[in-house]
Amino acid sequence: MNKNDAFKQEVREWLSKNCPPSLCEKGASRGAGLSTRYLKGDSRLWLERMGEKGWTAPMWPKEYGGGGLSFAENLIFRKEIKRINAPQALSGMGLSMIGPTLLELGTEEQKQRHIPKIVTGEVNWCQGYSEPNAGSDLANVQTKAEDKGDHYLINGSKIWTSGAMNADWMFCLVRTDNSVQKQKGISFVLFPMTDPGVTRKPIKLISGNSLFCQVFFDNVIAEKRDLVGKVNDGWTVGKRLLQFERSSIGSSRIGIGSAVKSGLVDLAKKYRANEAGEIEDPLLRAQIVRHEMNSLAFMDTTQRIAEEAKAGKGLGFATSVMKYYASEMTKKKSELMVSILGPNGLGREGDEFSKEELAISERWLSDKAFTIAGGSSEVQLNIIAKRILQLPEAQGNK
Ligand SMILES: Cc1cc2nc3c(=O)[nH]c(=O)nc-3n(C[C@H](O)[C@H](O)[C@H](O)COP(=O)(O)OP(=O)(O)OC[C@H]3O[C@@H](n4cnc5c(N)ncnc54)[C@H](O)[C@@H]3O)c2cc1C
């Protein structure tokens, strides 16, 4: 038996002993979302077992609690997880954003202290970037951090902070120098959300959910050892983290997927088929085929980007391509689903709408958000134009 086959067998055996079968059934709840705080029963057990093994972060180094798997082993591992339909045991900003950033740019002490708790899901993180006047123009952050010797004293506020209600720690862009070009006076700090100076106010969304908060800081303390990178060089750290965020949004492919597997064809047949069960409308047929082709092209592109990254070029500006395309396609797919349902796709509540119809209309509203989160589509197009296509900048946009 070669090395890969032996590893496959090891994974298979471990999964059969450790993955609770209830989680693999069709329709079972999938993953922990932004916070592990309310995980119970088999989902908690699954997280504990995967965290202990380091397989919530399969490719992170073993010395920080990760799985230490190679690229090839990780592919085998993912295939085995998919084969039994096991859910992701852990997701969130620890795994997808601050973890990879600390592994690349953090101090040894920061890695030792923070990474193991990300792997086990013990600590949930939130992202303190946007402010009322610093969204696309992120370098305009005004939340102030004053140097007080062994710590920074933080005052100001952040907005659209996803998962802040249940977060234990925040990674945050703060202003440490006002006298220089705005990008050169920013630092990147970490602090616990349990600090008494932190106030979280939930923001209600059009979809009815409340996924994020405005967060206020009144003399909040960030220890000096929790400065990531150098003082006033937080822009470099913050931008690198955004690449991890965009790659994560892009590679999750959000709601993309084959028209057949993702239920698009079944939905069209259910609502728009003739008596023979055929979808007659040529426009709808063309839209479904276009979705299928775009989805396949996108999957090939992400595969190519991953292989280039593996070949040593690392994940760079191509993450903007992934983020832009995944979020725009997801939005278009939701729009197509609502148009298939017709007036039934516009329900918010009430017995005249089925559960499926209400879920589709909610998704249609919430999917729009991914074209804004992590940097809007227009901002991604700017990055692609400038950094990948090397196009000249528009007058007045320097
Ligand atoms: C679901 C969701 C989750 C989020 N989670 C977080 C989070 O956890 N933490 C966090 O810090 N932030 C978060 N955000 C905020 C997000 O990063 C910002 O909303 C985003 O960067 C846009 O900023 P803004 O809302 O201030 O819009 P603005 O920057 O005011 O933009 C308004 C419009 O102008 C366009 N625009 C702006 N500048 C340009 C330009 N130069 N060229 C072309 N068009 C431009 C934008 O594309 C947009 O359409 C989240 C947002 C969403 C929707």
The ligand as a Gaussian input file, in Angstrom:
#p B3LYP/6-31G(d) Opt

LIG

0 1
 C      -22.647000      40.975000       5.193000
 C      -21.576000      41.970000       5.541000
 C      -20.679000      41.662000       6.528000
 C      -19.693000      42.580000       6.871000
 N      -18.850000      42.254000       7.910000
 C      -17.920000      43.133000       8.284000
 C      -17.061000      42.833000       9.401000
 O      -17.170000      41.768000      10.045000
 N      -16.146000      43.734000       9.757000
 C      -15.975000      44.910000       9.085000
 O      -15.088000      45.665000       9.450000
 N      -16.785000      45.243000       8.045000
 C      -17.747000      44.385000       7.628000
 N      -18.574000      44.700000       6.577000
 C      -18.473000      46.024000       5.961000
 C      -17.909000      46.002000       4.559000
 O      -16.536000      45.732000       4.560000
 C      -18.216000      47.374000       3.945000
 O      -19.633000      47.495000       3.890000
 C      -17.645000      47.511000       2.563000
 O      -16.254000      47.570000       2.614000
 C      -18.194000      48.769000       1.849000
 O      -18.062000      49.894000       2.639000
 P      -19.292000      50.873000       2.940000
 O      -20.434000      50.046000       3.399000
 O      -18.816000      51.945000       3.832000
 O      -19.706000      51.469000       1.524000
 P      -19.002000      52.668000       0.769000
 O      -17.527000      52.520000       0.847000
 O      -19.598000      53.940000       1.251000
 O      -19.439000      52.393000      -0.706000
 C      -20.721000      52.767000      -1.217000
 C      -20.771000      52.408000      -2.691000
 O      -19.778000      53.147000      -3.412000
 C      -18.944000      52.270000      -4.162000
 N      -17.560000      52.766000      -4.151000
 C      -16.876000      53.249000      -3.094000
 N      -15.620000      53.586000      -3.447000
 C      -15.504000      53.292000      -4.775000
 C      -14.447000      53.417000      -5.722000
 N      -13.242000      53.903000      -5.377000
 N      -14.678000      53.005000      -6.999000
 C      -15.903000      52.514000      -7.375000
 N      -16.946000      52.380000      -6.497000
 C      -16.748000      52.768000      -5.218000
 C      -19.013000      50.943000      -3.424000
 O      -18.743000      49.867000      -4.279000
 C      -20.462000      50.928000      -2.961000
 O      -21.302000      50.468000      -4.001000
 C      -19.584000      43.822000       6.200000
 C      -20.490000      44.128000       5.182000
 C      -21.475000      43.225000       4.851000
 C      -22.456000      43.575000       3.781000

